[in-house]
Amino acid sequence: RADPAPLRALTFAAEDLTIELEVTLDRLHGQLVPPQPGEVEAHQASGQVTTASIDEDGWFAIRPIPAGSFRLRCHTSSGASILTGWIAL
């Protein structure tokens, strides 16, 4: 009980879109709510960017998990663009 629990799930809410994010052993697995296709980018503080597709059901996966601090930018097919705050796992 004295050990801190590892972070496993995060939720980011914007006006019309929510990003639900789960941390697994080897990837970030997420979903947009309401579901819509698009693209997600993981921007690391180091400047490296990893891009992944968001499918019709709003699901995406980013592998490997970004090292250090990063933030996500989601671009949807409807034209929405969402940027999260910085995340450090």
Secondary structure, 3 states (H helix, E strand, C coil): CCCCCCCCEEEEECCCCEEEEEECCCCEEEEEECCCCEEEEEEECCCCEEEEEECCCCEEEECCCCCCEEEEEEEECCCCEEECCCEEC
